[in-house]
């Protein structure tokens, strides 16, 4: 028999849940404007086009290419070149979606229009924002956008990923790599710890005397026991995690001396990866969709903003109850939102969708583990529907960890093909 967890993982790895949100036969000339060409925005655009060929869909994205945060840690670990996690929008355009390389700046909800830096203005019937994150540059003294050129965050994949990789390559054997982790919530909660693991894999083969110190603003992290088990097994003595209760929270940096400071200690880093606090992308904040909180509360069924009717928010920018800020979650949310929009066009309201999140973490190329989140959606909440058997077990066999690593690669290949293929 296949248990519930095995079924969910298999569905996630094989198909990225295209059957979880069945097509609704709509037919209209409704105008849909989507801001953000990442996991939420592109997934929504492709889902809507597959289900209604008459929709006028415009996708506004400032960059010519999308570099995925998932698997960008493989670039830092030297296992992939950055072009393998970089995707263009040609096939999105070929699917009948108008892709505009521009930055959305101003929304007029009353007139239902959105303007761009390039001077264009679009009227919409439905507006969906999937703008990702921006950084709170006030969160760490001495750390600002210019400082990130010496102490990269690499939390928006692209040039920062390349810069941090170059610094790691240039670091002397025996050097210290410091990773500063912000307090929750932030994009991809297990990401910093996977990053430490894959950089340790690179160090093990190339700079075996080097050390990694994780300075954390929290006292625990997702899949902590599994990471600790893997570090003991694979990278003994190389990775040290310092929680907030042991003065791990970074309070300031000095880029001139490459010093990372907590309230108790100063650490002289050869390479410093400073991940600052985060909030929703600027267009969402400027429109007041965060209501001063930094993140945008949404309707759990439709993902319509609770602050502004007629505008929907997906992905990292949203405060989607218990759903984490991940690419898998954004893809699921996009399909739920698309289903709700298609229903609204017909004058109906969509029933709650089935939502899941599967989060894989890789600690070396053939060793990974995962956590499965199965959500129950109601009119008021998106809540975890079970707690047991949600993660890869401790002391799992090499075959299980290899299978999880293969599942992670399969998920990535499928979701990027669904979006950009």
N, C-alpha and C positions, 0 to 999 in steps of 0.2 A: 504494500500500500504506500501511496505517496502522501506524506503529511502536509498540513497547511503551509508550513514554512518552506518545504521543498517545492511545492507547487508555485508559491510566490516567487522564489528565487529563479526557478526555471523559466517562468513567464518573463521575468525581468531581463534575464540574460538573453533569452531567445528573441523576444519580440518587442521589447519596450512598451508593452501593454497596448498595442493598437486595438485589441478587442475589448479592453476594459471600458471603453467609452464608445459605444456603437454609433454609427453614422445616423444623422437625422436628415431626412430628405427635405431640404429647404430649397427655395427658389426665390431669389430677390435680387435687387440691384442695390442693396444696402451698402453704405460706404463705411469701411472699417479702416481705421488708422491705428497702426501698432508702432510704438516707440521702443526700440531696443532689439538688436539682431542677435541675441544669444539664445540660451536654451528655452526661455519662455516665449520670446517674441517670434522666433523662427518656427518653433513647434506649433504655435497657434496659427501662424500664417499658412503653413502647409496643411494643418488639420482643416481649417476653414475652406481652403481651396479644394481639397479632396472631396468635401461634402457639399459644396455649392459652387458651381462654375460661374455663376452670375455675379457674385460679390465683387465689389470694387475694393481691393485690398492694397493699402500702401504701407510699406515698412520703412520707417525712418531710422537709420543707423549711421553714426558719425564715422565709423571705420570701414575701410574697404574690405577688410578681412576680419574674421572672428578667430581669436586664439583661445582655446578652451582652458579653463582652470583645471578641470579634470584631466589627468595625465600630464599636466605641466610639471609636476614633481618628477616625472620620468625624464624630462629634459634636464632638470637640475641634477639628477643623479647620473646623467650621461648615457641613459639607455635609449633616448629618442632625440632626433634633431627637432628643432622647433617647427619646421615645416610639416611634420607629421601630426601636429596638434593645431594646425592653421587651416582655415576653410574660407573659401570665397562664396559669393552670393550668385554666381552665374546660373546655377540650376534652380535657385529660388526664383530668380527672374524668369527663367524658362518655364516655370510652373504657372506663370500668369500673375505674378505678384510684382507690383511696382516698387522697386527698392530704390530709395533715395539716400545717397550718402550726404548727410547733413546732420545738424544738431538741433533738436527740438528745444525751444526756449520758453514759449508762452502759450498757455491754454486759456481760452475764454469759454468756460463751461456753459454760460448762458447762450452764447451764439453758436456753441458747438464748433469752434474753430481752434486750430493749433498752428502756430507760426514757428519758423526756423531761423537760424543764424543766416542762412543763405537768402533770406527774404521771401521765402515761399510761405503760402498759407493754405491750409486744407480744411474744408468743412467735413464733418464726420457725423455718422449716425451712432457709431460705437467707437470709443477710444480706449485702447488698452496700453498701459504703461508697463514695460518690463525693463527698467533702466539700470538694473543691477545696483551696485553700491557706489558710494563715494566715501572718502576718508574724513574723519574728524581730526584735522591737523592740530587741534588744541589739546589732544589727549595726552601727549607725551612732550614734556618740555625739551626744546631743542630739536624736535623732529617736525619737519615741514616738507613741502613738496620738493624743494631744492635739496634738502638733506637726503631724500630718497635716492639721489644719484650716487651717494657714497654708501648709504645703508639701505639697500633696496627692500621694498616690501614684497614685490613679486606676487601681490594678491590680486592684481588685475593682470592676467597673463599677456605676454607680448614683449616689448622692449625691456621691461623690468626682469622678466624671466631670463632673457639673454644676458643682461648685465650681471645678475646674481650668479649665473652659471660661469661666466667669465671670471668673476672674483673667486669662486671656488676652485677653478682650474689654476689660477695664479697663486692661491694660498700655499704657503710652505707646509711641508710635512711637519707635523707637530704643532700646527696652528690651532687656534680656537675659533669655532663657528658658533655664534650666539643667535638664537631665535627668540624673539620677544612675542608672546602670545597675548592678545587682548582679552578682556572679559567678554563673556557671552552677552548678547548674541552677535555672531559674526558669520561671514560666508564660510561654508564647509567646515563644521566644527572639528572633524578629525584631521583636517588638512595639514596643520603644522606638525603633527606627530608622524604622519606619513612622510612629510618632507624631511624630517630629521632622519627617518629610517632609510630613505633612498639616498640621501646624501651620505649617510654612514656606509651604505653599500659601496658608494663611489670611493669614499675614504679608505675603506677596508682593502680595496684592491690597488689604490694609488697613493694614498697618504696615510698609512696605517698608524702613525703616531698622533694623528689629529684627534681633537675632542669636539664634542657638540654639547652645548649647554642650552637647555630650554628654560627660559624665564617666563613663568606663567602667572597671569592675573587671576587664575582660578585655582581651586584646591582639588579638582578632579577633572577628568575629561572622558569623552565618549570612547568606549572600547579600551579603557585604560589597562585592564588586566591582560588583554590580548597583546597590546603593544609592549607592556612590560615583560611579558613572557617571551616575546620575539626578540626584544633587545637583549635580554639575558642570554638567550640561545645563540643569537647571531652576532651581536655587537657588544659583547661583555666589556664593560669599563669604558666604552666610547661615548655613550649618551648619558647625560645627567639631566634629570627633570627637577626643577625647583619650583614648588607650588607657592601660592600667595602666602600661605600660613608660615612659610619659611623664607619670607622676604623675596618672593619671586617676581612680584609685580614691578615692571619697569616704570620708573618715574621720570627719567630724563636720559638724554644722550648728548654726547659731544662728538660731532663728526670730525673735528680737527684732530682729536686724539684717539678716535675710534673707541670711545669709552661708553659703555652701557651701564646705567646706574639704577639700582633700586634704592629704597629708603635706608638700606643697611649696607649694601656692598657696591663696589665698582668693579666692572669686568672689562678688561682690555681685549677687544676682539680683533682678530685678523680679518674676519668677515662677519658682518652683522646683518641679520634679516629682521627688520623691525616691522611688525604687522600692527598698524595703528587701529584704534577703534573705528567703527564703521557706522554708516546710516544709509538710508535709501538714496538712490540717485537724485541729482539736483532737480530735475523737472518735477518729480513727485513732491519734494520738499517745497519748491517754489509755488506749487499749486495748493499747498496746505493739506495735502492728503495724509501727512503724518500726524497732524493735529498736535504738533510740538513734541512728539515722542521720538522722532527719528526713523520710525518704521510705519508702514501703512496698513491699518486694520482693514480687513476685507470681509465680505459676506462669505460664509464657508461653502455655500453651494455654487455661487456664480462668480466669486472673486471680484464682485463690484465693490468699489471703495465705499467704506462706511462714512467717509467724510463728504463724498461728492457723487451723487447719482449720475449714471451715464458714463463713468470712467471706471475702468477695471485695472487691477494691479496684480502682477504675477512675479514669481521668482523671489530673488534675494531681497527686493525692496518691500515685499509684503510681510505683514505680521500674521502668518497663517496658522494661528493657534499652535498645535504641537508639531507641525511640519517643520523640518529643518531647512536651512538655506543651502540647497544642493541643486545640481543640474537635473538629477532624477526627479526631484520634487517639482522643479519648474516645468518640466515636460509634462508631468501628470496634471499640474494645475492648468497648463495651457489647454489641455484637452477638455478638462472640466469647464473651463471658461468658454471655450469654443462651443461646447454642447449647449451651454446656457445662452449664448448669443444666438445660435441657430434656433433655439426654442423661442426666444423672445421675438425674433423676426416673424415667427408664426403666430405670435400672440399668446404663447404658452410660457410656462416656467419649467425649467428642467428639474427632474428629480435629483436628489443627491447622488453624486458619482462615487464610484469605488476608487479610493486613493491609496497608494502605497509609496514607500520610499525604500530603496535598497541602496545601502552605502558600503562600497568596497574600500578597503585600505590595503595597500601593497607595501610590504616591508623589504622585500627583495623580489627580483623578477618572477620567481616561481613560488612565492610565499605571500598569501593574502588571506584576509578574513573579512567578514561582513556582518552588518546588522540589518534586520528587516523590520520596517515599521508598517503595520497594517492599520489603516485609519477608518473609523466610523464617522461618517459625515451626517450631521443633522442641520436643522435650520439655524442652530445657535453655536455649533461647535465642530471642530475637526479634532477628534480625540483618538488616542491609541486604543485599539480594540483588543489587544492581547499583550501580555508582558513576558510570557515564558517562551523559551527556545527561540529567542530573537537573534542571537549571535552565534557565530562559530564557537564551538566549545573550546575551553582550555585543553591543552594536551592533545589537540587534534593531530591526526597523522599527517605525514608529508603529502600523501595523496589528496587529503582534504584541502590542505593549503594550496596545493597545485591546482586543484579544481576551482577553488575560489579565485585564484589568479587568472585562470582561463575564463571564468565567468565575467570577471571585471573587464577583460579585453573584449569579450564578446558583447557585453553591454555597450561599451564605448563605440565599437564598430557599428553596432546597430543603431544607436541613437544619432550618431553623426551622419550615417547614411540616410536615416529618416528625415533629418533636418536639411542636409546639404546635398544629398544624392539625387 
